[in-house]
């Protein structure tokens, strides 16, 4: 495992690039501490299991993360990716590496100012992920072209990001974040079982919110529910961003924005 | 553009691997002739357009193909891939290359002996590709993890390959091939507009078959139609393989197997 980005590293015939065949995780490193690392390593194992990929053992990942953290010379808050491909098509070891990167200016701006989101059809029905595991729903694979395309289409439609909606009308997720909505002192986010990523950041936000007196629930949400909420957020390991506009309509203010931002980014229970 | 596979080539932060963000084509080279190259270059452009990716001009691809062909020292029949990624995440030129590879022994065996196929739910409805272009249906992107997974699941179910079926019961395609069925002297393959790849090999097979007195049609097929056909095939640029077994049931013999194999692999009209 290495972490140099700018020099050539992967073979041209690595299935990670030829087929998007591999898995990844992405998390925050703050003041030398990788955030929720144990959770990310556990999810990497689950994603690998979903695509039948043998990945290096946890100790090797932890060593790569530690080496990356100790050699980082950039900003105090940055992101790390763990990547594992299936390796060359003719066989051979997977390419496994940790990659450190600065947070993008867009991401920093969205944390501060929020985002305008548009809803996009995902074309799938709730529950299909469990009935059809070959669709790899909920796995963090390297095949993210659709996730990237959803953001591109959101921009064409005047937004910053997209929120996928299932054929049966339920809110799923954005291409890189989960959706959280507040109703009074109650926080709701859709359950992973509908066919979306099992969000580590939502889990930790909800734990912190419960400790602060919030009620939390993993429940299905309709798009109309979002319009009636006391705040909607896109929540990922890198970003807690309020949705200030949805499908071109300005949403009601989120009175708990400051409190929830603090809870979402606190380091209590991290590690 | 280069074509060496075994040495390091791509950066670890290339979006081709981090996001499966890029496009590709794959075709046969036989006796020094790239088969249907103009069609593949045109489809590469269409795929790139679907993902908003600027790719090198046709002349650069043709030069890379010619260089690859002239330096090839392997078997007389082999495959070439053209790949173009979006390049490093922080910006920079895409990684664009031509990659020559030997045909896999499994592929050669399937051409000869045919395949056992299983049907798998695709979870999407016919026409969603046109209504939701962000799903990138029909684009040959580097995000093929689902296509790869479908074959893995087919094997678990005792088959060699999978045929995707839409929620409304129509036959779509396999992960790497199109479906063709014969009914007497009539060949049928589903139209690309339902949400599948626009197959170059089917187009050329149909042209050759028409010249040989066959009727051809792009029409929707139900799974039951396949059970009643006088032959079912998986057809790609690399493989024309008869489906001898579908969902565990042995299919009726294909009286035209020899003739269609010849038409599918002929070089008339190629180039």
HADDOCK unambig.tbl for C-alpha pairs under 7 A between the chains (distance, minus, plus):
assign (segid A and resid 5 and name CA) (segid B and resid 11 and name CA) 5.82 0.50 0.50
assign (segid A and resid 5 and name CA) (segid B and resid 12 and name CA) 5.02 0.50 0.50
assign (segid A and resid 5 and name CA) (segid B and resid 13 and name CA) 5.51 0.50 0.50
assign (segid A and resid 6 and name CA) (segid B and resid 11 and name CA) 5.90 0.50 0.50
assign (segid A and resid 7 and name CA) (segid B and resid 11 and name CA) 5.80 0.50 0.50
assign (segid A and resid 8 and name CA) (segid B and resid 8 and name CA) 5.38 0.50 0.50
assign (segid A and resid 8 and name CA) (segid B and resid 9 and name CA) 4.89 0.50 0.50
assign (segid A and resid 8 and name CA) (segid B and resid 10 and name CA) 5.01 0.50 0.50
assign (segid A and resid 8 and name CA) (segid B and resid 11 and name CA) 4.55 0.50 0.50
assign (segid A and resid 9 and name CA) (segid B and resid 8 and name CA) 4.91 0.50 0.50
assign (segid A and resid 9 and name CA) (segid B and resid 9 and name CA) 6.09 0.50 0.50
assign (segid A and resid 9 and name CA) (segid B and resid 10 and name CA) 5.67 0.50 0.50
assign (segid A and resid 9 and name CA) (segid B and resid 11 and name CA) 5.28 0.50 0.50
assign (segid A and resid 9 and name CA) (segid B and resid 12 and name CA) 5.71 0.50 0.50
assign (segid A and resid 10 and name CA) (segid B and resid 8 and name CA) 5.01 0.50 0.50
assign (segid A and resid 10 and name CA) (segid B and resid 9 and name CA) 5.67 0.50 0.50
assign (segid A and resid 10 and name CA) (segid B and resid 10 and name CA) 4.88 0.50 0.50
assign (segid A and resid 10 and name CA) (segid B and resid 11 and name CA) 6.32 0.50 0.50
assign (segid A and resid 10 and name CA) (segid B and resid 12 and name CA) 6.38 0.50 0.50
assign (segid A and resid 11 and name CA) (segid B and resid 5 and name CA) 5.83 0.50 0.50
assign (segid A and resid 11 and name CA) (segid B and resid 6 and name CA) 5.93 0.50 0.50
assign (segid A and resid 11 and name CA) (segid B and resid 7 and name CA) 5.80 0.50 0.50
assign (segid A and resid 11 and name CA) (segid B and resid 8 and name CA) 4.52 0.50 0.50
assign (segid A and resid 11 and name CA) (segid B and resid 9 and name CA) 5.27 0.50 0.50
assign (segid A and resid 11 and name CA) (segid B and resid 10 and name CA) 6.32 0.50 0.50
assign (segid A and resid 12 and name CA) (segid B and resid 5 and name CA) 5.05 0.50 0.50
assign (segid A and resid 12 and name CA) (segid B and resid 9 and name CA) 5.70 0.50 0.50
assign (segid A and resid 12 and name CA) (segid B and resid 10 and name CA) 6.37 0.50 0.50
assign (segid A and resid 13 and name CA) (segid B and resid 5 and name CA) 5.50 0.50 0.50
assign (segid A and resid 16 and name CA) (segid B and resid 17 and name CA) 5.39 0.50 0.50
assign (segid A and resid 17 and name CA) (segid B and resid 16 and name CA) 5.40 0.50 0.50
assign (segid A and resid 17 and name CA) (segid B and resid 17 and name CA) 4.46 0.50 0.50
assign (segid A and resid 17 and name CA) (segid B and resid 20 and name CA) 6.22 0.50 0.50
assign (segid A and resid 17 and name CA) (segid B and resid 142 and name CA) 6.38 0.50 0.50
assign (segid A and resid 18 and name CA) (segid B and resid 142 and name CA) 5.73 0.50 0.50
assign (segid A and resid 19 and name CA) (segid B and resid 142 and name CA) 5.12 0.50 0.50
assign (segid A and resid 19 and name CA) (segid B and resid 143 and name CA) 5.71 0.50 0.50
assign (segid A and resid 19 and name CA) (segid B and resid 144 and name CA) 4.66 0.50 0.50
assign (segid A and resid 19 and name CA) (segid B and resid 145 and name CA) 5.94 0.50 0.50
assign (segid A and resid 20 and name CA) (segid B and resid 17 and name CA) 6.20 0.50 0.50
assign (segid A and resid 20 and name CA) (segid B and resid 20 and name CA) 4.55 0.50 0.50
assign (segid A and resid 20 and name CA) (segid B and resid 142 and name CA) 5.47 0.50 0.50
assign (segid A and resid 20 and name CA) (segid B and resid 143 and name CA) 4.60 0.50 0.50
assign (segid A and resid 20 and name CA) (segid B and resid 144 and name CA) 5.66 0.50 0.50
assign (segid A and resid 20 and name CA) (segid B and resid 145 and name CA) 5.62 0.50 0.50
assign (segid A and resid 21 and name CA) (segid B and resid 144 and name CA) 6.97 0.50 0.50
assign (segid A and resid 21 and name CA) (segid B and resid 145 and name CA) 5.03 0.50 0.50
assign (segid A and resid 51 and name CA) (segid B and resid 149 and name CA) 6.70 0.50 0.50
assign (segid A and resid 121 and name CA) (segid B and resid 132 and name CA) 6.54 0.50 0.50
assign (segid A and resid 123 and name CA) (segid B and resid 124 and name CA) 5.67 0.50 0.50
assign (segid A and resid 123 and name CA) (segid B and resid 128 and name CA) 6.52 0.50 0.50
assign (segid A and resid 124 and name CA) (segid B and resid 123 and name CA) 5.68 0.50 0.50
assign (segid A and resid 124 and name CA) (segid B and resid 124 and name CA) 5.69 0.50 0.50
assign (segid A and resid 128 and name CA) (segid B and resid 123 and name CA) 6.52 0.50 0.50
assign (segid A and resid 132 and name CA) (segid B and resid 121 and name CA) 6.56 0.50 0.50
assign (segid A and resid 134 and name CA) (segid B and resid 146 and name CA) 6.40 0.50 0.50
assign (segid A and resid 134 and name CA) (segid B and resid 149 and name CA) 5.42 0.50 0.50
assign (segid A and resid 134 and name CA) (segid B and resid 150 and name CA) 5.58 0.50 0.50
assign (segid A and resid 134 and name CA) (segid B and resid 153 and name CA) 6.52 0.50 0.50
assign (segid A and resid 135 and name CA) (segid B and resid 146 and name CA) 5.64 0.50 0.50
assign (segid A and resid 136 and name CA) (segid B and resid 146 and name CA) 6.60 0.50 0.50
assign (segid A and resid 142 and name CA) (segid B and resid 17 and name CA) 6.38 0.50 0.50
assign (segid A and resid 142 and name CA) (segid B and resid 18 and name CA) 5.73 0.50 0.50
assign (segid A and resid 142 and name CA) (segid B and resid 19 and name CA) 5.11 0.50 0.50
assign (segid A and resid 142 and name CA) (segid B and resid 20 and name CA) 5.49 0.50 0.50
assign (segid A and resid 143 and name CA) (segid B and resid 19 and name CA) 5.71 0.50 0.50
assign (segid A and resid 143 and name CA) (segid B and resid 20 and name CA) 4.62 0.50 0.50
assign (segid A and resid 143 and name CA) (segid B and resid 143 and name CA) 3.87 0.50 0.50
assign (segid A and resid 143 and name CA) (segid B and resid 144 and name CA) 6.29 0.50 0.50
assign (segid A and resid 143 and name CA) (segid B and resid 145 and name CA) 5.79 0.50 0.50
assign (segid A and resid 144 and name CA) (segid B and resid 19 and name CA) 4.67 0.50 0.50
assign (segid A and resid 144 and name CA) (segid B and resid 20 and name CA) 5.66 0.50 0.50
assign (segid A and resid 144 and name CA) (segid B and resid 21 and name CA) 6.95 0.50 0.50
assign (segid A and resid 144 and name CA) (segid B and resid 143 and name CA) 6.29 0.50 0.50
assign (segid A and resid 145 and name CA) (segid B and resid 19 and name CA) 5.95 0.50 0.50
assign (segid A and resid 145 and name CA) (segid B and resid 20 and name CA) 5.62 0.50 0.50
assign (segid A and resid 145 and name CA) (segid B and resid 21 and name CA) 5.04 0.50 0.50
assign (segid A and resid 145 and name CA) (segid B and resid 143 and name CA) 5.80 0.50 0.50
assign (segid A and resid 146 and name CA) (segid B and resid 134 and name CA) 6.39 0.50 0.50
assign (segid A and resid 146 and name CA) (segid B and resid 135 and name CA) 5.64 0.50 0.50
assign (segid A and resid 146 and name CA) (segid B and resid 136 and name CA) 6.59 0.50 0.50
assign (segid A and resid 149 and name CA) (segid B and resid 51 and name CA) 6.69 0.50 0.50
assign (segid A and resid 149 and name CA) (segid B and resid 134 and name CA) 5.42 0.50 0.50
assign (segid A and resid 150 and name CA) (segid B and resid 134 and name CA) 5.57 0.50 0.50
assign (segid A and resid 153 and name CA) (segid B and resid 134 and name CA) 6.53 0.50 0.50
